[in-house]
């Protein structure tokens, strides 16, 4: 089940593409609002696509780290305990995929 093709087709509520560090804050704000809306139903699921390059993937690492830090920080500030699961995989030749779902997520969107 750890195959990239499985995760590429995994159903999520939203897919977002992040190409720059400047997008992290606005994407995180969107994710937080959705998380708060879907908290009671355990229905939170996102696919984040990060830039992938053959020679250097430092930008993808920085974006991913900043998004994760911002997201968890905002949840902590709101005193929300998270039950999240993360899956990282190679989405295609131009993107890494990162699926963030509630640990009890079982429904198809």
C-alpha positions in Angstrom: 0.0 0.0 0.0 3.0 2.3 0.0 3.1 2.5 -3.8 3.2 5.9 -5.3 0.4 5.0 -7.7 -1.9 4.1 -4.8 -1.3 7.5 -3.1 -1.6 9.4 -6.4 -5.2 8.1 -6.7 -6.0 8.4 -3.0 -9.2 10.4 -2.6 -8.8 13.7 -0.7 -11.0 16.7 -0.1 -8.5 19.2 -1.5 -5.3 19.3 -3.5 -3.0 22.3 -3.3 0.2 23.1 -5.2 2.9 25.1 -3.4 5.7 26.4 -5.5 7.1 29.1 -3.2 7.7 29.7 0.4 5.5 32.8 0.2 2.5 30.6 -0.3 2.9 28.7 3.0 1.0 31.2 5.2 -2.1 31.6 3.0 -2.3 27.8 2.4 -1.9 27.1 6.1 -4.8 29.5 6.8 -7.0 27.7 4.4 -6.0 24.3 5.9 -6.7 25.5 9.4 -10.2 26.8 8.5 -11.0 23.5 6.8 -9.6 21.5 9.7 -11.8 23.4 12.2 -14.9 22.8 9.9 -14.2 19.1 9.5 -12.9 18.4 13.1 -16.1 16.9 14.3 -16.5 14.5 11.4 -12.8 13.3 11.2 -13.1 14.2 7.5 -10.0 16.3 7.0 -7.8 15.3 4.0 -5.4 17.3 1.9 -2.9 16.5 -0.8 0.0 19.0 -1.0 2.1 19.0 -4.1 5.7 20.3 -3.7 8.2 21.2 -6.4 10.5 18.4 -7.5 13.7 18.9 -9.4 16.3 16.4 -10.5 19.3 18.3 -9.2 18.1 20.0 -5.9 15.0 19.5 -3.8 15.9 22.0 -1.0 13.0 24.2 -1.9 10.5 21.3 -1.4 12.0 20.5 2.0 11.8 24.1 3.1 8.2 24.5 2.0 7.2 21.3 3.6 9.0 22.1 6.9 7.5 25.6 7.0 4.0 24.4 6.2 4.2 21.7 8.9 5.6 24.1 11.5 3.0 26.7 10.7 0.1 24.3 10.7 1.0 22.6 14.0 1.8 26.0 15.6 -1.6 27.4 14.7 -3.4 24.3 16.0 -1.5 24.5 19.2 -2.3 28.2 19.6 -6.0 27.2 19.4 -5.4 24.4 21.9 -6.5 21.8 19.4 -5.2 18.3 19.8 -4.4 16.7 16.4 -4.8 13.1 15.2 -3.0 13.5 11.9 -1.4 11.0 9.6 1.1 12.0 6.9 2.1 10.1 3.8 4.9 11.4 1.6 5.5 10.0 -1.9 6.7 10.9 -5.4 3.6 12.2 -7.2 5.1 12.7 -10.7 8.2 14.0 -12.4 7.6 17.6 -11.3 6.1 17.1 -7.8 6.4 15.4 -4.5 3.1 14.5 -2.9 2.3 14.9 0.8 -1.1 13.7 2.0 -2.2 15.0 5.4 -5.3 13.2 6.8 -7.1 12.8 10.1 -6.0 9.5 11.5 -9.6 8.2 11.5 -10.4 9.3 7.9 -12.1 6.5 6.1 -14.7 8.1 3.8 -14.3 8.8 0.1 -14.9 12.5 -0.7 
